[in-house]
Amino acid sequence: MTTTMNIAQAQQEVVEEFALFSDWQDRYEHLIELGKDLPLIAPEHKVDDNLVRGCQSRVWLNAELKNKLVHFTADSDAMITKGIVALLVRVYNDRTPQEILGASTDFIDRIGLREHLSPNRSNGLSAMIDQMKRYALAYSAK
């Protein structure tokens, strides 16, 4: 992904990518592949303080401010969940706090993800987005 792509463009890229798959089995496979490509979170960030509350599986989400951009790293112990967090990191990583806070999350509904998740996973997805926005809010105040 190029750094010139804004959040809306990154989201549109995701929508177009998921449109290539005709059924949800293939989309889940794609999510799992995205999870495998997720850069590893540093072991020192895999701590309880970084666990996303509201996720049934364990999801670690860390954020650091680098050059005024929020840099996310994440991991999960569940393959689909890891793919979901990888998707979010791909869209929201290395953005300004203001970009993250102002970004729509409708791309998730446009790819049909929320409707194809169990209620627990859907709640976890919302919790991951909320956590990313909380980090952005904290950094925007600095």
C-alpha positions in Angstrom: 0.0 0.0 0.0 1.3 3.4 -0.9 1.4 6.2 1.7 -0.4 8.5 -0.6 -3.6 6.4 -0.4 -6.0 7.9 2.0 -8.3 5.9 4.3 -11.3 6.1 2.0 -9.2 4.8 -0.9 -7.8 2.0 1.3 -11.3 1.1 2.3 -12.4 1.1 -1.4 -9.5 -1.1 -2.2 -10.7 -3.6 0.5 -14.3 -3.5 -0.9 -13.0 -4.2 -4.5 -10.8 -7.0 -3.2 -13.6 -8.7 -1.4 -15.9 -8.3 -4.4 -13.5 -10.7 -6.3 -14.7 -13.5 -4.1 -18.1 -15.0 -5.0 -18.9 -16.6 -1.7 -18.2 -16.2 2.0 -16.1 -19.4 2.3 -13.6 -17.8 -0.1 -13.8 -14.5 1.8 -13.1 -16.2 5.1 -10.1 -17.9 3.4 -9.0 -14.4 2.3 -9.4 -13.1 5.8 -7.2 -15.9 7.1 -4.6 -15.2 4.5 -4.6 -11.5 5.6 -4.1 -12.6 9.1 -1.0 -14.7 8.1 0.5 -11.5 6.6 -0.1 -9.4 9.7 3.3 -8.1 10.9 4.0 -9.7 14.2 3.4 -7.7 17.4 6.5 -7.3 19.6 6.4 -9.8 22.5 6.5 -6.9 25.0 3.2 -5.6 23.6 1.4 -8.9 24.0 0.3 -7.9 27.5 -3.1 -7.8 29.2 -3.2 -4.0 28.9 -3.3 -4.4 25.1 -6.1 -7.0 25.0 -9.2 -5.7 23.3 -12.1 -5.9 25.7 -15.2 -7.3 24.2 -13.5 -9.9 22.0 -14.3 -13.6 22.6 -10.8 -14.5 21.4 -7.7 -12.9 22.6 -6.8 -9.9 20.4 -3.8 -7.7 21.3 -3.7 -4.3 19.8 -0.9 -1.9 20.3 -0.5 1.7 19.1 2.4 4.1 19.0 2.7 7.6 17.7 5.5 7.8 15.1 6.0 11.0 13.1 2.5 12.2 14.1 1.0 9.0 12.7 -0.6 6.2 14.7 1.2 2.9 14.1 -0.7 -0.2 15.0 0.5 -3.7 15.6 -1.8 -6.6 16.5 -2.2 -10.3 17.0 -4.9 -12.8 17.8 -5.1 -16.4 18.9 -7.9 -17.1 16.4 -7.4 -17.2 12.7 -10.5 -15.4 11.5 -10.2 -12.7 14.2 -6.5 -12.3 13.3 -7.7 -11.7 9.7 -10.2 -9.1 10.9 -7.7 -7.2 12.9 -5.2 -7.4 10.0 -7.9 -5.8 7.8 -8.4 -3.0 10.3 -4.6 -2.4 10.7 -4.3 -2.3 6.9 -6.9 0.5 6.7 -6.0 2.5 9.8 -2.3 2.0 10.2 0.1 5.0 9.8 -2.7 7.6 9.7 -3.0 10.8 11.7 -5.3 10.6 14.7 -7.7 13.0 13.0 -7.9 10.7 9.9 -8.7 7.7 12.1 -11.3 9.5 14.2 -13.0 11.0 11.1 -13.0 7.7 9.1 -16.2 6.0 8.3 -16.4 2.2 9.0 -19.1 1.6 6.3 -16.6 -0.4 4.2 -17.1 -3.3 6.8 -20.8 -3.4 5.9 -20.1 -2.9 2.2 -18.1 -6.1 2.1 -20.8 -7.8 4.1 -18.4 -8.7 6.9 -20.6 -7.8 9.9 -23.6 -9.7 8.6 -21.5 -12.8 8.1 -20.0 -12.8 11.6 -21.4 -14.4 14.7 -22.8 -11.9 17.2 -19.7 -12.4 19.4 -17.3 -11.8 16.5 -19.3 -8.8 15.4 -19.1 -7.4 18.9 -15.4 -8.1 18.8 -15.0 -6.2 15.5 -16.8 -3.2 17.0 -14.5 -3.5 20.1 -11.4 -3.5 17.8 -12.6 -0.4 16.0 -13.5 1.4 19.2 -10.0 0.6 20.6 -8.3 2.0 17.5 -10.4 5.2 17.8 -9.6 5.4 21.5 -5.9 5.3 20.7 -6.3 7.9 18.0 -8.3 10.1 20.4 -5.6 9.8 23.1 -2.9 10.7 20.6 -4.9 13.6 19.1 -4.9 15.2 22.6 -1.1 15.3 22.7 
